[in-house]
Amino acid sequence: MANDIRSAIDFYERHPISAGIIKAKLMAARGSLENVAPGDLFPHDQDHYGGLAANDALAERAQIGPGSRVADFCAGLGGPARYLAHRYGADVTGIELTPARVRGAAELTRLVGLGHRVRVIEGNVMAVPLPDESVEAVVSQEALLHVPDKARTLSEAHRILRRGGRLAFSDWVAHRPLSPADAELMWAGMAATNLYDIASYTKLVAAAGFTIIAVDDLTTDWAEILKVRLSMYQKLRGETLAAGTASGHDAFYESYVRFVELVSDGILGGARFVAVKP
């Protein structure tokens, strides 16, 4: 498990979407980092599939509104957390394993003046540093694929949720088993581990003590979204080199090309899970 954690950290420390490249894009768009509003960040800081619409879908299903206390598992640079705070008035605590992303999230959150409602803290979603029954919603987007023990993570979500609180997250699913070569490439390039089919993942959520509300297969939508993201990453590699920020490693780009193919072929895909703590 220690090797899994180290690889996930390594992956995100080298990821081409960083606080540095986001600030470089802001400078190019605005000419200044003065008086940056939360909305100025949204075209650049949403490192998940589906952008703001995906945030809205989770917010609706998790019943997030003004004053909602939300935990964002694997929060990254805090883009969704800031959006939920700004758009819905939520109070969001992000849990993030990678120190560089925790620092980047704090920097970007300060930049837009949301530090009173958003904090991203360094922590492991398999042992969440939050008290029992302390939040009304737990969300996550395309991140638990990196977590070696998903059952433990789902149990932690159950622990920190108040009764009646909701879990809403999206993640990779494997509709068919990967070949050994593809499994190794997804691990080496994107730190993907322990992938489940939809039925097995649903049972995992229920086994953590949740009542399932909805499970949506997102594979068809992702097939189109990921083609666009692949083009974005290919363009971004040159931009990161010019900006002097992390540009990603070769295996990431190789694996992303194959990932798009696997989703288009219906071997890999995505699903959104919504559940309640009874």
C-alpha positions as CSV (number, residue, x, y, z in Angstrom):
1,M,0.0,0.0,0.0
2,A,2.9,2.4,0.7
3,N,4.1,2.0,-2.9
4,D,0.6,2.8,-4.1
5,I,0.5,6.0,-2.1
6,R,4.0,7.1,-3.2
7,S,3.0,6.6,-6.8
8,A,-0.2,8.7,-6.5
9,I,1.9,11.5,-5.0
10,D,4.5,11.2,-7.7
11,F,1.8,11.3,-10.4
12,Y,0.3,14.5,-9.1
13,E,3.6,16.2,-8.2
14,R,4.4,16.0,-12.0
15,H,0.9,16.6,-13.3
16,P,0.7,19.3,-16.0
17,I,-2.3,21.0,-14.3
18,S,-0.6,22.9,-11.4
19,A,-1.0,26.1,-9.5
20,G,1.9,27.5,-11.5
21,I,0.3,26.8,-14.9
22,I,-3.1,28.1,-13.7
23,K,-1.5,31.4,-12.6
24,A,0.4,31.6,-15.9
25,K,-3.0,31.2,-17.8
26,L,-4.6,33.8,-15.6
27,M,-1.7,36.2,-16.4
28,A,-2.1,35.6,-20.1
29,A,-5.9,36.1,-19.9
30,R,-5.9,39.1,-17.5
31,G,-2.5,40.6,-17.6
32,S,-2.4,40.7,-13.8
33,L,-3.1,38.6,-10.7
34,E,-4.7,41.6,-8.9
35,N,-8.4,41.4,-7.8
36,V,-8.9,37.8,-9.2
37,A,-12.5,36.7,-8.7
38,P,-13.4,33.0,-8.1
39,G,-15.0,32.9,-11.6
40,D,-11.8,33.9,-13.2
41,L,-10.2,30.6,-12.0
42,F,-13.0,28.3,-13.2
43,P,-11.9,28.0,-16.8
44,H,-8.5,26.8,-15.6
45,D,-8.8,25.0,-12.2
46,Q,-11.4,22.3,-12.8
47,D,-9.3,19.2,-13.3
48,H,-12.0,16.6,-13.7
49,Y,-14.3,15.3,-16.4
50,G,-17.3,17.5,-17.3
51,G,-16.2,20.8,-15.8
52,L,-18.6,22.9,-13.9
53,A,-21.6,20.9,-15.1
54,A,-20.2,17.9,-13.3
55,N,-19.9,20.0,-10.1
56,D,-23.5,21.0,-10.4
57,A,-24.6,17.4,-10.9
58,L,-22.8,16.4,-7.7
59,A,-24.1,19.4,-5.8
60,E,-27.7,18.6,-6.7
61,R,-27.4,15.0,-5.9
62,A,-25.6,15.7,-2.6
63,Q,-28.2,18.4,-1.7
64,I,-25.5,21.0,-1.2
65,G,-26.7,24.5,-0.3
66,P,-25.9,27.5,1.7
67,G,-24.0,26.5,4.9
68,S,-23.6,22.9,3.9
69,R,-20.5,21.3,5.4
70,V,-18.8,19.3,2.7
71,A,-15.8,17.1,2.5
72,D,-14.1,16.8,-0.9
73,F,-12.1,13.6,-1.0
74,C,-8.9,13.9,-3.1
75,A,-9.5,17.6,-3.6
76,G,-6.4,18.3,-5.7
77,L,-5.9,22.0,-6.3
78,G,-9.4,22.8,-4.8
79,G,-11.2,23.8,-8.0
80,P,-14.5,22.0,-7.2
81,A,-14.2,23.0,-3.5
82,R,-14.0,26.7,-4.5
83,Y,-16.8,26.4,-6.9
84,L,-19.1,24.7,-4.4
85,A,-18.3,27.5,-1.9
86,H,-18.8,30.3,-4.4
87,R,-21.8,29.0,-6.3
88,Y,-23.7,27.2,-3.5
89,G,-22.4,28.9,-0.3
90,A,-21.0,25.6,1.1
91,D,-18.2,25.3,3.7
92,V,-15.8,22.9,2.1
93,T,-12.9,20.9,3.6
94,G,-10.8,19.2,0.9
95,I,-8.7,16.1,1.8
96,E,-5.6,15.8,-0.4
97,L,-2.6,13.5,-0.2
98,T,-0.1,15.4,-2.3
99,P,1.7,18.2,-0.4
100,A,2.4,20.2,-3.6
101,R,-1.3,20.3,-4.4
102,V,-2.2,21.2,-0.8
103,R,0.1,24.2,-1.1
104,G,-1.2,25.1,-4.6
105,A,-4.8,24.9,-3.4
106,A,-4.1,27.2,-0.5
107,E,-2.4,29.7,-2.8
108,L,-5.3,29.8,-5.3
109,T,-7.9,29.9,-2.6
110,R,-6.2,32.9,-1.0
111,L,-5.9,34.5,-4.5
112,V,-9.7,34.6,-4.8
113,G,-10.5,35.4,-1.2
114,L,-12.3,32.2,-0.3
115,G,-10.2,31.1,2.6
116,H,-13.1,31.6,5.1
117,R,-15.1,28.9,3.4
118,V,-12.6,26.6,1.7
119,R,-9.6,24.7,3.1
120,V,-7.7,21.9,1.6
121,I,-5.8,19.9,4.2
122,E,-3.1,17.3,3.8
123,G,-4.5,13.9,4.6
124,N,-5.3,10.4,3.5
125,V,-8.9,9.5,2.5
126,M,-8.3,6.1,4.0
127,A,-7.9,7.8,7.4
128,V,-9.7,11.1,7.1
129,P,-8.6,13.8,9.7
130,L,-12.2,14.9,10.4
131,P,-14.5,14.1,13.4
132,D,-17.4,11.6,13.3
133,E,-20.6,13.0,11.9
134,S,-19.1,16.4,11.1
135,V,-20.3,17.0,7.5
136,E,-23.5,16.8,5.5
137,A,-22.0,15.8,2.2
138,V,-18.9,13.9,0.9
139,V,-18.0,14.4,-2.8
140,S,-15.2,13.2,-5.0
141,Q,-14.5,13.3,-8.8
142,E,-12.4,10.7,-10.7
143,A,-9.9,10.3,-7.8
144,L,-10.7,7.1,-5.9
145,L,-9.1,5.2,-8.8
146,H,-5.8,6.1,-7.2
147,V,-6.9,4.7,-3.7
148,P,-5.7,1.2,-3.0
149,D,-8.4,0.5,-0.3
150,K,-11.7,1.9,-1.6
151,A,-13.7,0.0,1.0
152,R,-11.8,1.7,3.8
153,T,-12.3,5.1,2.1
154,L,-16.0,4.6,1.8
155,S,-16.2,3.6,5.4
156,E,-14.4,6.8,6.3
157,A,-17.0,8.8,4.3
158,H,-19.8,7.0,6.2
159,R,-18.1,7.8,9.5
160,I,-17.7,11.6,9.0
161,L,-21.2,12.0,7.5
162,R,-24.2,13.0,9.7
163,R,-27.2,10.7,9.5
164,G,-29.1,11.6,6.4
165,G,-25.9,13.0,4.8
166,R,-25.1,12.1,1.3
167,L,-22.2,10.7,-0.6
168,A,-21.9,11.7,-4.3
169,F,-18.9,10.8,-6.4
170,S,-17.7,9.8,-9.8
171,D,-15.0,7.4,-10.6
172,W,-13.5,5.1,-13.2
173,V,-15.1,1.7,-13.7
174,A,-13.9,-1.4,-15.6
175,H,-16.7,-2.8,-17.7
176,R,-14.4,-5.6,-18.7
177,P,-11.1,-6.7,-17.2
178,L,-8.0,-5.0,-18.5
179,S,-5.2,-6.9,-20.2
180,P,-2.1,-7.2,-18.1
181,A,-0.3,-4.7,-20.5
182,D,-3.2,-2.1,-20.2
183,A,-3.4,-2.6,-16.4
184,E,0.4,-1.9,-16.1
185,L,0.1,1.1,-18.4
186,M,-2.8,2.6,-16.4
187,W,-0.7,2.2,-13.3
188,A,2.5,3.5,-14.7
189,G,1.0,6.5,-16.4
190,M,-2.0,7.4,-14.2
191,A,-1.6,5.6,-10.9
192,A,-4.9,3.7,-11.4
193,T,-5.4,0.8,-9.1
194,N,-8.1,-1.7,-8.1
195,L,-10.7,-0.9,-10.7
196,Y,-14.3,-2.4,-10.3
197,D,-17.2,-2.9,-12.5
198,I,-20.4,-0.9,-11.7
199,A,-22.1,-3.7,-9.9
200,S,-19.1,-4.5,-7.7
201,Y,-18.5,-0.9,-6.9
202,T,-22.2,-0.4,-6.0
203,K,-21.9,-3.4,-3.6
204,L,-18.8,-1.8,-2.1
205,V,-20.7,1.4,-1.4
206,A,-23.6,-0.5,0.2
207,A,-21.2,-2.6,2.3
208,A,-19.9,0.6,3.9
209,G,-23.4,1.2,5.3
210,F,-24.9,3.4,2.7
211,T,-28.3,3.2,1.1
212,I,-27.9,3.6,-2.7
213,I,-30.0,6.4,-4.3
214,A,-28.7,6.3,-7.8
215,V,-26.0,4.9,-10.0
216,D,-25.4,6.6,-13.4
217,D,-23.2,5.1,-16.2
218,L,-21.2,8.0,-17.6
219,T,-19.2,6.1,-20.1
220,T,-20.8,7.4,-23.2
221,D,-20.5,11.0,-22.0
222,W,-16.9,10.4,-21.0
223,A,-15.9,9.0,-24.4
224,E,-16.5,12.4,-25.9
225,I,-15.2,14.5,-23.0
226,L,-11.9,12.5,-22.9
227,K,-11.2,13.1,-26.5
228,V,-11.3,16.9,-25.8
229,R,-9.2,16.5,-22.7
230,L,-6.6,14.5,-24.6
231,S,-6.2,17.4,-27.1
232,M,-6.1,19.8,-24.1
233,Y,-3.3,17.9,-22.5
234,Q,-1.3,17.6,-25.7
235,K,-1.5,21.4,-26.1
236,L,-0.8,22.0,-22.4
237,R,2.5,20.1,-22.6
238,G,4.0,22.8,-24.7
239,E,2.5,25.6,-22.6
240,T,3.9,24.1,-19.4
241,L,7.3,23.8,-20.9
242,A,7.1,27.5,-21.9
243,A,5.9,28.5,-18.5
244,G,8.6,26.4,-16.7
245,T,6.0,24.4,-14.7
246,A,5.5,20.6,-14.3
247,S,4.7,19.1,-17.7
248,G,3.8,15.5,-16.8
249,H,5.9,12.4,-17.6
250,D,5.9,10.5,-20.8
251,A,4.0,7.5,-19.4
252,F,1.1,9.9,-18.6
253,Y,0.6,11.0,-22.1
254,E,1.0,7.4,-23.5
255,S,-1.5,6.1,-21.0
256,Y,-4.0,8.9,-21.6
257,V,-4.1,8.0,-25.4
258,R,-4.8,4.4,-24.5
259,F,-7.3,5.4,-21.8
260,V,-9.3,7.3,-24.4
261,E,-9.3,4.3,-26.6
262,L,-10.4,2.0,-23.8
263,V,-13.3,4.2,-22.9
264,S,-14.3,4.6,-26.5
265,D,-14.3,0.8,-26.8
266,G,-16.4,0.4,-23.7
267,I,-13.7,-1.5,-21.7
268,L,-13.1,1.3,-19.2
269,G,-15.7,4.0,-18.4
270,G,-17.1,6.0,-15.6
271,A,-20.0,6.1,-13.2
272,R,-21.6,8.4,-10.7
273,F,-22.7,7.0,-7.4
274,V,-25.2,8.7,-5.0
275,A,-26.0,7.3,-1.6
276,V,-27.3,8.3,1.8
277,K,-26.2,7.5,5.4
278,P,-29.4,6.1,7.0
